[in-house]
Amino acid sequence: MTAQLPLFPLNTVLFPGGLLPLRIFETRYVDMVRRCLRSDQVFGVVLLDGGSDTDREVGTALIGTSARIVDFQPLADGLLGLLCRGERRFRILARDRRSDGLNGATVEWIEELELVPLAAQYQPLVPLLRQALAKLTTVGRFIEPNYQDASWVSHRLAELLPLDQSLQQHLLEIDEPEARLQLLAPLIEAHS
């Protein structure tokens, strides 16, 4: 199934279920936020692949995550503060650039596996993840934990570990949560 999405190319990777704080000031993105809030729509977050989102032909990863605005507020500096939650992964099929300079794409949704139970060998990662998430005091109330779902656990670990963006993107592109956890477990042991 395909959809049309406005794109927000960033120097970050958003995972399904992840939270993304944003500070919005460009007119094209303020307008996009208004449209999304008015009609309860999502936008696509994709990792910039060099260059800038203002380039005529913006380079991005082909796989991204849709984002839904869950909170917003005007900031003291006059900018608009947003908190977004990642929802579904998508693959870009075709790109376009709108007259206001906003990037857009035709995307196909990537089917996610139903809940995949967290294997016993990865259960020791749960207390570490709980500790890390407990430190996220300002956005903690927006987290929807599911410590028994291998996808949810692997996505949270991938976003919380200090990983290179290209590795995070690779982890986002992996369909099997077990394969994601196999890559992450040794990295966690190295950081412990």
Contacts in CASP RR format, 6 or more apart in sequence:
PFRMAT RR
TARGET T0000
AUTHOR 0000-0000-0000
METHOD contacts of the structure
MODEL  1
MTAQLPLFPLNTVLFPGGLLPLRIFETRYVDMVRRCLRSDQVFGVVLLDG
GSDTDREVGTALIGTSARIVDFQPLADGLLGLLCRGERRFRILARDRRSD
GLNGATVEWIEELELVPLAAQYQPLVPLLRQALAKLTTVGRFIEPNYQDA
SWVSHRLAELLPLDQSLQQHLLEIDEPEARLQLLAPLIEAHS
1 108 0 8 1.000
1 109 0 8 1.000
2 93 0 8 1.000
2 106 0 8 1.000
2 107 0 8 1.000
2 108 0 8 1.000
2 109 0 8 1.000
3 90 0 8 1.000
3 106 0 8 1.000
3 107 0 8 1.000
3 108 0 8 1.000
3 109 0 8 1.000
4 104 0 8 1.000
4 105 0 8 1.000
4 106 0 8 1.000
4 107 0 8 1.000
5 42 0 8 1.000
5 43 0 8 1.000
5 44 0 8 1.000
5 66 0 8 1.000
5 90 0 8 1.000
5 104 0 8 1.000
5 105 0 8 1.000
5 107 0 8 1.000
6 32 0 8 1.000
6 35 0 8 1.000
6 36 0 8 1.000
6 43 0 8 1.000
6 44 0 8 1.000
6 98 0 8 1.000
6 102 0 8 1.000
6 103 0 8 1.000
6 104 0 8 1.000
7 43 0 8 1.000
7 44 0 8 1.000
7 45 0 8 1.000
7 46 0 8 1.000
7 58 0 8 1.000
7 60 0 8 1.000
7 95 0 8 1.000
7 102 0 8 1.000
7 103 0 8 1.000
7 104 0 8 1.000
7 105 0 8 1.000
8 22 0 8 1.000
8 29 0 8 1.000
8 32 0 8 1.000
8 43 0 8 1.000
8 44 0 8 1.000
8 45 0 8 1.000
8 46 0 8 1.000
8 53 0 8 1.000
8 67 0 8 1.000
8 103 0 8 1.000
9 46 0 8 1.000
9 47 0 8 1.000
9 48 0 8 1.000
9 53 0 8 1.000
9 58 0 8 1.000
9 59 0 8 1.000
9 60 0 8 1.000
9 103 0 8 1.000
10 45 0 8 1.000
10 46 0 8 1.000
10 47 0 8 1.000
10 48 0 8 1.000
10 53 0 8 1.000
11 47 0 8 1.000
11 48 0 8 1.000
11 165 0 8 1.000
12 20 0 8 1.000
12 45 0 8 1.000
12 47 0 8 1.000
12 165 0 8 1.000
13 47 0 8 1.000
13 64 0 8 1.000
13 65 0 8 1.000
13 158 0 8 1.000
13 159 0 8 1.000
13 165 0 8 1.000
13 168 0 8 1.000
13 169 0 8 1.000
13 171 0 8 1.000
13 172 0 8 1.000
14 20 0 8 1.000
14 45 0 8 1.000
14 64 0 8 1.000
14 65 0 8 1.000
14 67 0 8 1.000
14 84 0 8 1.000
14 86 0 8 1.000
14 159 0 8 1.000
15 65 0 8 1.000
15 86 0 8 1.000
15 155 0 8 1.000
15 156 0 8 1.000
15 158 0 8 1.000
15 159 0 8 1.000
15 171 0 8 1.000
15 172 0 8 1.000
16 65 0 8 1.000
16 86 0 8 1.000
16 87 0 8 1.000
16 88 0 8 1.000
16 89 0 8 1.000
16 112 0 8 1.000
16 151 0 8 1.000
16 155 0 8 1.000
17 85 0 8 1.000
17 86 0 8 1.000
17 87 0 8 1.000
17 144 0 8 1.000
17 152 0 8 1.000
17 155 0 8 1.000
18 85 0 8 1.000
18 86 0 8 1.000
18 143 0 8 1.000
18 155 0 8 1.000
18 156 0 8 1.000
18 159 0 8 1.000
19 70 0 8 1.000
19 83 0 8 1.000
19 84 0 8 1.000
19 85 0 8 1.000
19 86 0 8 1.000
19 136 0 8 1.000
19 139 0 8 1.000
19 140 0 8 1.000
19 142 0 8 1.000
19 143 0 8 1.000
20 45 0 8 1.000
20 67 0 8 1.000
20 83 0 8 1.000
20 84 0 8 1.000
20 85 0 8 1.000
20 86 0 8 1.000
21 81 0 8 1.000
21 82 0 8 1.000
21 83 0 8 1.000
21 84 0 8 1.000
21 139 0 8 1.000
22 81 0 8 1.000
22 82 0 8 1.000
22 83 0 8 1.000
22 84 0 8 1.000
23 75 0 8 1.000
23 79 0 8 1.000
23 80 0 8 1.000
23 81 0 8 1.000
23 82 0 8 1.000
24 30 0 8 1.000
24 33 0 8 1.000
24 79 0 8 1.000
24 80 0 8 1.000
24 81 0 8 1.000
24 82 0 8 1.000
25 78 0 8 1.000
25 79 0 8 1.000
25 80 0 8 1.000
27 100 0 8 1.000
28 98 0 8 1.000
28 100 0 8 1.000
28 101 0 8 1.000
28 102 0 8 1.000
29 102 0 8 1.000
30 80 0 8 1.000
31 100 0 8 1.000
31 102 0 8 1.000
32 43 0 8 1.000
32 102 0 8 1.000
33 69 0 8 1.000
33 72 0 8 1.000
33 80 0 8 1.000
33 82 0 8 1.000
35 41 0 8 1.000
36 42 0 8 1.000
36 43 0 8 1.000
36 68 0 8 1.000
36 69 0 8 1.000
37 69 0 8 1.000
37 72 0 8 1.000
42 66 0 8 1.000
42 67 0 8 1.000
42 68 0 8 1.000
42 87 0 8 1.000
43 66 0 8 1.000
43 67 0 8 1.000
44 64 0 8 1.000
44 65 0 8 1.000
44 66 0 8 1.000
44 67 0 8 1.000
44 90 0 8 1.000
44 105 0 8 1.000
44 107 0 8 1.000
45 64 0 8 1.000
45 65 0 8 1.000
45 66 0 8 1.000
45 67 0 8 1.000
45 84 0 8 1.000
45 86 0 8 1.000
46 60 0 8 1.000
46 61 0 8 1.000
46 63 0 8 1.000
46 64 0 8 1.000
46 92 0 8 1.000
47 60 0 8 1.000
47 61 0 8 1.000
47 64 0 8 1.000
47 165 0 8 1.000
47 168 0 8 1.000
47 169 0 8 1.000
48 58 0 8 1.000
48 59 0 8 1.000
48 60 0 8 1.000
49 59 0 8 1.000
49 60 0 8 1.000
49 61 0 8 1.000
50 59 0 8 1.000
51 58 0 8 1.000
51 59 0 8 1.000
52 58 0 8 1.000
53 103 0 8 1.000
56 97 0 8 1.000
58 95 0 8 1.000
58 97 0 8 1.000
58 103 0 8 1.000
60 92 0 8 1.000
60 103 0 8 1.000
61 169 0 8 1.000
62 91 0 8 1.000
62 92 0 8 1.000
63 89 0 8 1.000
63 90 0 8 1.000
63 91 0 8 1.000
63 92 0 8 1.000
63 110 0 8 1.000
63 169 0 8 1.000
63 172 0 8 1.000
63 173 0 8 1.000
64 89 0 8 1.000
64 90 0 8 1.000
64 91 0 8 1.000
64 92 0 8 1.000
64 172 0 8 1.000
65 86 0 8 1.000
65 87 0 8 1.000
65 88 0 8 1.000
65 89 0 8 1.000
65 90 0 8 1.000
65 172 0 8 1.000
66 86 0 8 1.000
66 87 0 8 1.000
66 88 0 8 1.000
66 89 0 8 1.000
66 90 0 8 1.000
67 84 0 8 1.000
67 85 0 8 1.000
67 86 0 8 1.000
67 87 0 8 1.000
68 84 0 8 1.000
68 85 0 8 1.000
68 86 0 8 1.000
68 87 0 8 1.000
69 82 0 8 1.000
69 83 0 8 1.000
69 84 0 8 1.000
70 83 0 8 1.000
70 84 0 8 1.000
70 85 0 8 1.000
70 142 0 8 1.000
71 82 0 8 1.000
71 83 0 8 1.000
71 142 0 8 1.000
72 80 0 8 1.000
72 81 0 8 1.000
72 82 0 8 1.000
72 83 0 8 1.000
73 80 0 8 1.000
73 81 0 8 1.000
74 80 0 8 1.000
74 81 0 8 1.000
75 81 0 8 1.000
83 139 0 8 1.000
83 142 0 8 1.000
85 142 0 8 1.000
88 109 0 8 1.000
88 110 0 8 1.000
88 112 0 8 1.000
89 109 0 8 1.000
89 110 0 8 1.000
89 112 0 8 1.000
89 172 0 8 1.000
90 107 0 8 1.000
90 108 0 8 1.000
90 109 0 8 1.000
90 110 0 8 1.000
91 107 0 8 1.000
91 108 0 8 1.000
91 110 0 8 1.000
92 105 0 8 1.000
92 106 0 8 1.000
92 107 0 8 1.000
93 105 0 8 1.000
93 106 0 8 1.000
93 107 0 8 1.000
93 108 0 8 1.000
94 105 0 8 1.000
94 106 0 8 1.000
95 103 0 8 1.000
95 104 0 8 1.000
95 105 0 8 1.000
95 106 0 8 1.000
96 103 0 8 1.000
96 104 0 8 1.000
96 105 0 8 1.000
96 106 0 8 1.000
97 103 0 8 1.000
97 104 0 8 1.000
98 104 0 8 1.000
110 175 0 8 1.000
112 151 0 8 1.000
113 151 0 8 1.000
113 175 0 8 1.000
113 176 0 8 1.000
113 177 0 8 1.000
115 146 0 8 1.000
115 148 0 8 1.000
115 149 0 8 1.000
115 151 0 8 1.000
116 149 0 8 1.000
116 150 0 8 1.000
116 151 0 8 1.000
116 177 0 8 1.000
116 178 0 8 1.000
117 148 0 8 1.000
117 149 0 8 1.000
117 150 0 8 1.000
118 126 0 8 1.000
118 147 0 8 1.000
118 148 0 8 1.000
118 149 0 8 1.000
118 150 0 8 1.000
118 153 0 8 1.000
119 150 0 8 1.000
119 178 0 8 1.000
119 181 0 8 1.000
122 150 0 8 1.000
122 153 0 8 1.000
122 181 0 8 1.000
122 185 0 8 1.000
125 153 0 8 1.000
125 157 0 8 1.000
125 181 0 8 1.000
125 184 0 8 1.000
125 185 0 8 1.000
125 188 0 8 1.000
126 147 0 8 1.000
126 153 0 8 1.000
128 188 0 8 1.000
128 192 0 8 1.000
129 147 0 8 1.000
129 153 0 8 1.000
129 156 0 8 1.000
129 157 0 8 1.000
129 160 0 8 1.000
130 147 0 8 1.000
132 156 0 8 1.000
132 160 0 8 1.000
133 140 0 8 1.000
133 143 0 8 1.000
133 145 0 8 1.000
133 156 0 8 1.000
133 160 0 8 1.000
136 143 0 8 1.000
145 152 0 8 1.000
146 152 0 8 1.000
146 153 0 8 1.000
147 153 0 8 1.000
149 177 0 8 1.000
150 177 0 8 1.000
150 178 0 8 1.000
150 180 0 8 1.000
150 181 0 8 1.000
151 177 0 8 1.000
151 180 0 8 1.000
153 177 0 8 1.000
153 181 0 8 1.000
154 171 0 8 1.000
154 177 0 8 1.000
154 180 0 8 1.000
154 181 0 8 1.000
154 184 0 8 1.000
155 180 0 8 1.000
157 181 0 8 1.000
157 184 0 8 1.000
157 188 0 8 1.000
158 168 0 8 1.000
158 171 0 8 1.000
158 172 0 8 1.000
158 180 0 8 1.000
158 184 0 8 1.000
159 168 0 8 1.000
161 184 0 8 1.000
161 187 0 8 1.000
161 188 0 8 1.000
161 191 0 8 1.000
162 191 0 8 1.000
163 171 0 8 1.000
163 187 0 8 1.000
171 180 0 8 1.000
171 183 0 8 1.000
171 184 0 8 1.000
174 180 0 8 1.000
174 183 0 8 1.000
END
